[in-house]
């Protein structure tokens, strides 16, 4: 329900990301109110409600969807639930803001997009790095030709995973729950930034391995992506290396752009000289995402990261996994028809 130009929200998934950022982002947003949340365990649901002062709790997700007081739902649930929960929410007339990666594969993404469009509701995906001032400044400088023609992009993501042998690794490391490993969970953000900056990819070649971690999915992956105009992007991600790194660099014919870490506030432009920009991101990186989605609903416009944009990273991920399995170069634009080359 929308009352006094305010979006009333329900939250599905009361885990780590909701605890750290999503709840606070909705509650702090200028035009949003968190009115309810759902969790299967009644005791943990009541505890979460009390800690965050959320008025209504639902032990069943379907009960939340049936509440006419709610206009939108935030899905902070495991990836394998995103598609079915989005479709059910759309059929109940709820707008959906879904955590990343959008779904297990591009086919599920397409069903989510079609369901939301068919039921006249908005669909957004939580690729919040698109709101980073550093990323927006990169795009502005590229558009203005500050480094000439982009030739090569290098993204290195290293975050050591300390998992105990024999312990349960969590759903993010289980293939039929998270869809993959580090590439799906964390590198997907960098793939989304690449799609934002350079458009649809033409081809993907990839290697994936499980080198150190006691998990069934990859802990290390390398991608070589060709974008329109011959731009090459090299993406490396690993849970096996110390110390952590999060470097993003674009090399062009007349200079380069570098942000290290990409989660930081510094962007270096090197050309005839060196210019350093210091542009901090929001304290809560989910808040600009939520504010934009509130605006999309209230102003009846597309969100900044609609389903069609969120699907681009899923196409890259699908192409990478197919390439790693087959040893072939994969064309992402053929995946919706089931083809590869």
CORSUL-V799479 format. One record per backbone hydrogen bond with DSSP energy under -1.0 kcal/mol. CO is the residue of the C=O (numbers start at 0). NH is the residue of the N-H. If there is no record, write none. Layout:
BEGIN
CO_NH / CO_NH
END
This chain:
BEGIN
0_7 / 5_2 / 6_32 / 7_70 / 7_71 / 8_34 / 8_35 / 9_73 / 10_37 / 11_75 / 14_18 / 15_19 / 16_20 / 16_21 / 17_22 / 20_24 / 21_25 / 22_26 / 23_27 / 30_6 / 32_8 / 34_55 / 35_10 / 36_57 / 37_12 / 40_44 / 41_45 / 42_46 / 43_47 / 44_48 / 45_49 / 46_50 / 47_51 / 48_53 / 55_36 / 57_38 / 59_63 / 60_64 / 61_65 / 63_66 / 66_69 / 70_94 / 71_9 / 72_96 / 73_11 / 74_98 / 77_80 / 78_81 / 80_84 / 81_85 / 82_86 / 83_87 / 84_88 / 85_89 / 86_90 / 88_93 / 89_92 / 94_72 / 95_123 / 96_74 / 97_125 / 104_108 / 105_109 / 106_110 / 107_111 / 108_112 / 109_113 / 110_114 / 111_115 / 112_116 / 113_117 / 114_118 / 115_120 / 116_119 / 121_95 / 123_97 / 124_126 / 125_127 / 126_129 / 127_130 / 128_131 / 131_135 / 132_136 / 133_137 / 134_138 / 135_139 / 136_140 / 137_141 / 138_142 / 139_143 / 140_145 / 141_144 / 144_147 / 146_253 / 148_252 / 150_231 / 151_250 / 152_233 / 153_248 / 154_235 / 155_246 / 156_237 / 157_244 / 160_162 / 163_166 / 169_172 / 170_173 / 173_176 / 173_177 / 174_178 / 176_79 / 180_184 / 181_185 / 181_186 / 185_188 / 186_190 / 187_191 / 188_192 / 189_193 / 190_194 / 191_195 / 192_196 / 193_197 / 194_198 / 202_225 / 203_329 / 204_223 / 206_221 / 208_218 / 208_219 / 212_214 / 217_181 / 218_238 / 219_208 / 220_236 / 221_206 / 222_234 / 223_204 / 224_232 / 225_201 / 225_202 / 226_229 / 230_226 / 231_152 / 232_224 / 233_154 / 234_222 / 235_156 / 236_220 / 237_158 / 238_160 / 244_157 / 245_261 / 246_155 / 247_258 / 248_153 / 249_256 / 250_150 / 250_151 / 254_251 / 255_269 / 256_249 / 257_267 / 258_247 / 260_263 / 264_278 / 266_276 / 267_257 / 268_274 / 269_255 / 272_270 / 274_268 / 276_266 / 283_286 / 285_289 / 286_290 / 287_291 / 288_292 / 289_293 / 290_294 / 291_295 / 292_296 / 293_297 / 294_298 / 295_300 / 304_124 / 305_309 / 306_310 / 308_311 / 310_314 / 311_315 / 312_316 / 313_317 / 314_318 / 315_319 / 316_320 / 317_321 / 318_322 / 319_323 / 320_324 / 321_325 / 322_326 / 329_203 / 330_333 / 331_334 / 333_338 / 334_337
END
